[in-house]
Amino acid sequence: MYDLVFYLELGLFHVLDWNAIDHMLFLSALTIVYSFKDYKTVFWVVTSFTIGHTFSLILSAFDILKPPSEIIEFLIPVTIILTSVYNILNNKTKINALFEYGFSIFFGLIHGFGFGNYFEMLTDSLDTKITPLLGFAIGVELSQLVVVLAILLINLIVIKLNILKRSSYINICSVFIILVSLKLIYQMI
């Protein structure tokens, strides 16, 4: 039981850690286009990301696939930029949920590989990796849902108080996210 709780906390703080800004940026890019009325779609888009993230951890933890960390660290901000560009170009006038689920799973795979090496080091000496993987996945999902709830509240406030038009809000946030992501790429160089 201790292992489950330890890895659940690790998953929670993996997302909620301000040093892990990539998760915050990706979740923001993914959900600034939604409102509370889209809660089912939002839940499944975020859960799709968690599924992809967990699957890549499984591939890493069991030594099935380990892409070079330099490539993954570069691709993480690229996925954030692509999500933001999609927001600007699509502007969610018509939500294509099936595309976004696939998008989330694929980008979750990339983000999960970013944590895969560290996760493997933590679980390398364990007899079973199932409990840590389960605990970590639950922690990631719960923390992502908390972050998404906060983003949806901000979306609601901005739109309901007419601070910005919805399309302007999405575009401004997306451009900001792109700029921060470009900075992440620049810091790698």
C-alpha positions as CSV (number, residue, x, y, z in Angstrom):
1,M,0.0,0.0,0.0
2,Y,2.9,2.3,0.8
3,D,4.2,2.0,-2.8
4,L,0.8,2.9,-4.3
5,V,0.6,6.0,-2.1
6,F,4.2,7.0,-2.8
7,Y,3.7,6.8,-6.6
8,L,0.3,8.4,-6.4
9,E,2.0,11.4,-4.7
10,L,4.8,11.3,-7.2
11,G,2.2,11.5,-10.0
12,L,0.4,14.3,-8.3
13,F,3.5,16.4,-7.9
14,H,4.9,15.5,-11.3
15,V,2.2,17.7,-12.8
16,L,1.7,20.2,-9.9
17,D,5.4,21.0,-9.7
18,W,6.1,24.5,-11.1
19,N,9.4,23.2,-12.4
20,A,7.4,20.9,-14.6
21,I,5.9,23.8,-16.5
22,D,5.5,21.7,-19.6
23,H,2.5,19.9,-18.1
24,M,0.9,23.2,-17.1
25,L,1.5,24.6,-20.6
26,F,0.2,21.6,-22.4
27,L,-2.9,21.3,-20.2
28,S,-3.5,25.0,-20.7
29,A,-3.1,24.7,-24.5
30,L,-5.4,21.7,-24.5
31,T,-8.2,23.2,-22.4
32,I,-8.4,26.9,-22.9
33,V,-10.8,26.3,-25.8
34,Y,-13.4,24.5,-23.6
35,S,-16.0,25.5,-21.1
36,F,-17.7,23.6,-18.3
37,K,-20.5,22.5,-20.7
38,D,-17.8,20.5,-22.5
39,Y,-16.8,18.6,-19.3
40,K,-17.2,15.1,-20.8
41,T,-15.0,16.0,-23.8
42,V,-12.4,17.7,-21.5
43,F,-12.4,14.7,-19.2
44,W,-11.7,12.3,-22.1
45,V,-9.1,14.5,-23.8
46,V,-7.2,14.8,-20.5
47,T,-7.6,11.1,-19.8
48,S,-6.4,10.3,-23.3
49,F,-3.2,12.2,-22.5
50,T,-2.8,10.2,-19.3
51,I,-3.3,6.9,-21.2
52,G,-0.6,7.9,-23.7
53,H,1.7,9.1,-20.9
54,T,1.2,5.9,-18.9
55,F,1.7,3.7,-22.0
56,S,5.1,5.3,-22.7
57,L,6.1,4.8,-19.1
58,I,5.2,1.1,-19.4
59,L,7.4,0.9,-22.6
60,S,10.3,2.6,-20.7
61,A,9.9,0.8,-17.4
62,F,9.9,-2.6,-19.2
63,D,12.8,-1.7,-21.5
64,I,10.6,-2.1,-24.6
65,L,11.3,1.4,-26.1
66,K,13.5,4.2,-25.0
67,P,13.8,7.1,-27.4
68,P,16.8,9.4,-26.9
69,S,16.0,11.9,-24.1
70,E,17.4,14.8,-26.1
71,I,14.8,14.2,-28.9
72,I,12.0,13.8,-26.3
73,E,12.9,16.9,-24.4
74,F,12.8,18.8,-27.7
75,L,9.5,17.2,-28.8
76,I,7.7,18.1,-25.6
77,P,7.6,21.9,-26.2
78,V,7.0,21.2,-29.9
79,T,3.8,19.3,-28.9
80,I,2.7,22.3,-26.8
81,I,3.4,24.7,-29.7
82,L,1.5,22.4,-32.2
83,T,-1.5,22.3,-29.8
84,S,-1.5,26.1,-29.5
85,V,-1.2,26.6,-33.3
86,Y,-4.1,24.2,-33.7
87,N,-6.1,26.4,-31.3
88,I,-5.3,29.5,-33.3
89,L,-6.1,27.9,-36.6
90,N,-9.2,26.0,-35.5
91,N,-10.4,28.4,-32.8
92,K,-12.8,25.7,-31.7
93,T,-15.7,26.8,-33.8
94,K,-16.1,23.1,-34.5
95,I,-14.6,20.7,-32.0
96,N,-13.3,17.5,-33.5
97,A,-13.2,15.4,-30.3
98,L,-12.0,12.2,-32.0
99,F,-9.0,14.0,-33.5
100,E,-8.2,15.6,-30.2
101,Y,-8.4,12.3,-28.3
102,G,-5.8,10.9,-30.7
103,F,-3.8,14.1,-30.5
104,S,-3.8,13.8,-26.7
105,I,-2.8,10.1,-26.7
106,F,0.1,10.7,-29.1
107,F,1.4,13.8,-27.3
108,G,0.9,11.9,-23.9
109,L,3.3,9.3,-25.3
110,I,5.9,11.9,-26.0
111,H,5.5,13.5,-22.6
112,G,5.6,10.2,-20.8
113,F,8.9,9.3,-22.4
114,G,10.3,12.5,-20.9
115,F,9.7,11.1,-17.5
116,G,10.4,7.4,-18.4
117,N,14.1,7.3,-17.5
118,Y,13.6,8.8,-14.1
119,F,10.6,6.5,-13.5
120,E,12.7,3.5,-14.5
121,M,15.4,4.4,-12.1
122,L,12.9,4.6,-9.3
123,T,11.3,1.3,-10.1
124,D,14.3,-0.7,-11.3
125,S,14.9,-2.7,-8.1
126,L,11.2,-3.4,-7.5
127,D,9.7,-6.9,-8.0
128,T,6.6,-5.5,-9.7
129,K,6.2,-2.3,-11.6
130,I,2.4,-2.5,-11.9
131,T,1.6,-0.9,-8.5
132,P,4.0,2.1,-9.1
133,L,2.6,2.5,-12.7
134,L,-1.0,2.4,-11.4
135,G,-0.3,4.8,-8.5
136,F,1.6,7.2,-10.8
137,A,-1.1,7.2,-13.5
138,I,-3.8,7.9,-10.9
139,G,-1.8,10.7,-9.4
140,V,-1.1,12.3,-12.8
141,E,-4.8,12.0,-13.8
142,L,-6.0,13.5,-10.5
143,S,-3.6,16.4,-10.7
144,Q,-4.4,17.1,-14.3
145,L,-8.1,17.3,-13.5
146,V,-7.3,19.8,-10.7
147,V,-5.3,21.9,-13.2
148,V,-8.0,21.6,-15.8
149,L,-10.7,22.6,-13.3
150,A,-8.7,25.8,-12.5
151,I,-8.3,26.5,-16.3
152,L,-12.0,26.1,-16.9
153,L,-12.7,28.5,-14.0
154,I,-10.4,31.1,-15.5
155,N,-12.0,30.5,-18.9
156,L,-15.5,31.0,-17.4
157,I,-14.4,34.2,-15.6
158,V,-12.8,35.7,-18.7
159,I,-15.7,34.9,-21.0
160,K,-18.6,35.6,-18.6
161,L,-17.2,39.0,-17.4
162,N,-16.5,39.9,-21.1
163,I,-12.9,40.6,-20.3
164,L,-12.1,39.3,-23.8
165,K,-14.0,37.8,-26.6
166,R,-13.6,34.0,-26.7
167,S,-11.6,33.9,-29.9
168,S,-9.3,36.7,-28.7
169,Y,-8.8,34.9,-25.4
170,I,-7.9,31.7,-27.1
171,N,-5.5,33.4,-29.5
172,I,-3.8,35.5,-26.8
173,C,-3.3,32.5,-24.5
174,S,-2.1,30.3,-27.4
175,V,0.5,32.9,-28.5
176,F,1.7,33.3,-24.9
177,I,2.0,29.5,-24.6
178,I,3.9,29.3,-27.9
179,L,6.3,32.0,-26.7
180,V,7.0,30.2,-23.4
181,S,7.5,26.9,-25.3
182,L,9.9,28.5,-27.7
183,K,11.8,29.8,-24.7
184,L,12.0,26.2,-23.4
185,I,13.4,25.1,-26.7
186,Y,15.9,28.0,-26.7
187,Q,17.1,27.0,-23.2
188,M,17.9,23.5,-24.6
189,I,20.2,24.8,-27.3
